[in-house]
Amino acid sequence: HRSGILSSKVERPYSTMMNADMDAVEAENQVELEEKTRLINQVLELQHTLEDLSARVDAVKEENLKLKSENQVLGQYIENLMSASSVFQTTDTKSKRK
């Protein structure tokens, strides 16, 4: 009769310890899952930021090419104006007439 009581008393703490261990493992798994979720969200946010920066770089490159082209056109226009203007001509008119 007493052995039955002893065995049930022994089983309970063991069972309680197992439940506590299982709860601890479950809590640890929950923490790991939350950390993984946080890291995944951070990676996704960084990917979106990188995509935005890449798009911005492409837009700036395109604008730069456009401005370079406009600069060349304006440079040629200024060159043409200077060559057509008597102000920028050499004073040696004899060599021009030859």
N, C-alpha and C positions, 0 to 999 in steps of 0.2 A: 504494500500500500504506500509506504513512504518512498519507495523507489520511483513510483509514478509521479509523485509530487516533485521529487528532486529532478527528474528528467525534464519535466515541464518547466521548472525554474531555470534549468540549464539551457533549454531550447529558446526560451524567450529572449534572454540577452543576446544570444547568437543571432536570432532572427532580427532583433532590433539593430544589431551591429550591421547585419547585411543590408537592412533597409537604409540605415544611415550611410553606408558605403555607396549604395545604389543612388541615394539622393545626392551624395557628393559628386559621384561620377556624372549624374544627370546635370547637376549645376555646372560642372566643369565643361560638359558638352555644350550647354547653353551659352556659356561665356565664349567658348571657341566659335560657336556658330555666329554669335553677335559680332565677334572680332572679324571673322571671315566676311560677313555681310558688310561691315564697315569698310574693310579693305577693298572689297569689290566695288562698293559705291565710290570710294576714293579713286580707284583705278579708272572707273567710267568717267568720273568728273575730269580727271587729268587727260583722258583721251579726247573728251569734248573740247577741253581747253586747247589741246594740241591741234585739233582739227580747225578750231577758230583761228589760232595763230598762223597755221599753214595757209588758210584762205586769205588772211590779212597780208601775209608775205607775198602771195600770188598777186593780190590787188596792187600792192605797192610796186612790185616788179613791172606790172602792166602800165601803171601810171608813170613810172620812171622811163620806160621805153617810149611812151607817148611824148613825154616832155623832152627827151633827147631828140626825137624826130622834129618836134616843133622848134627846138633850139637850132637844129641844122637848117631848117627852112628860114628862120629869122636871121641866122648868120649869113646865109646866101643872099637874102634880101638886102641886108646891110652892106654886104660886099658889092652888090649890084648898084646900090644907091651911091656908094662911095666912088665907084669907078665911073658912074655917069655924072657925078657932080664935079664942077670945075674947082671947087674949094679943095678937093683932095687930089687934084691933078698936079703933076710936076710943073715947075715954071719954065722948063726947057721946052718951049713950043716948037722949036726947029726940029728936034728929033721926032716929035709927034707927027709933023707934016710929011716926013719922008716916007 
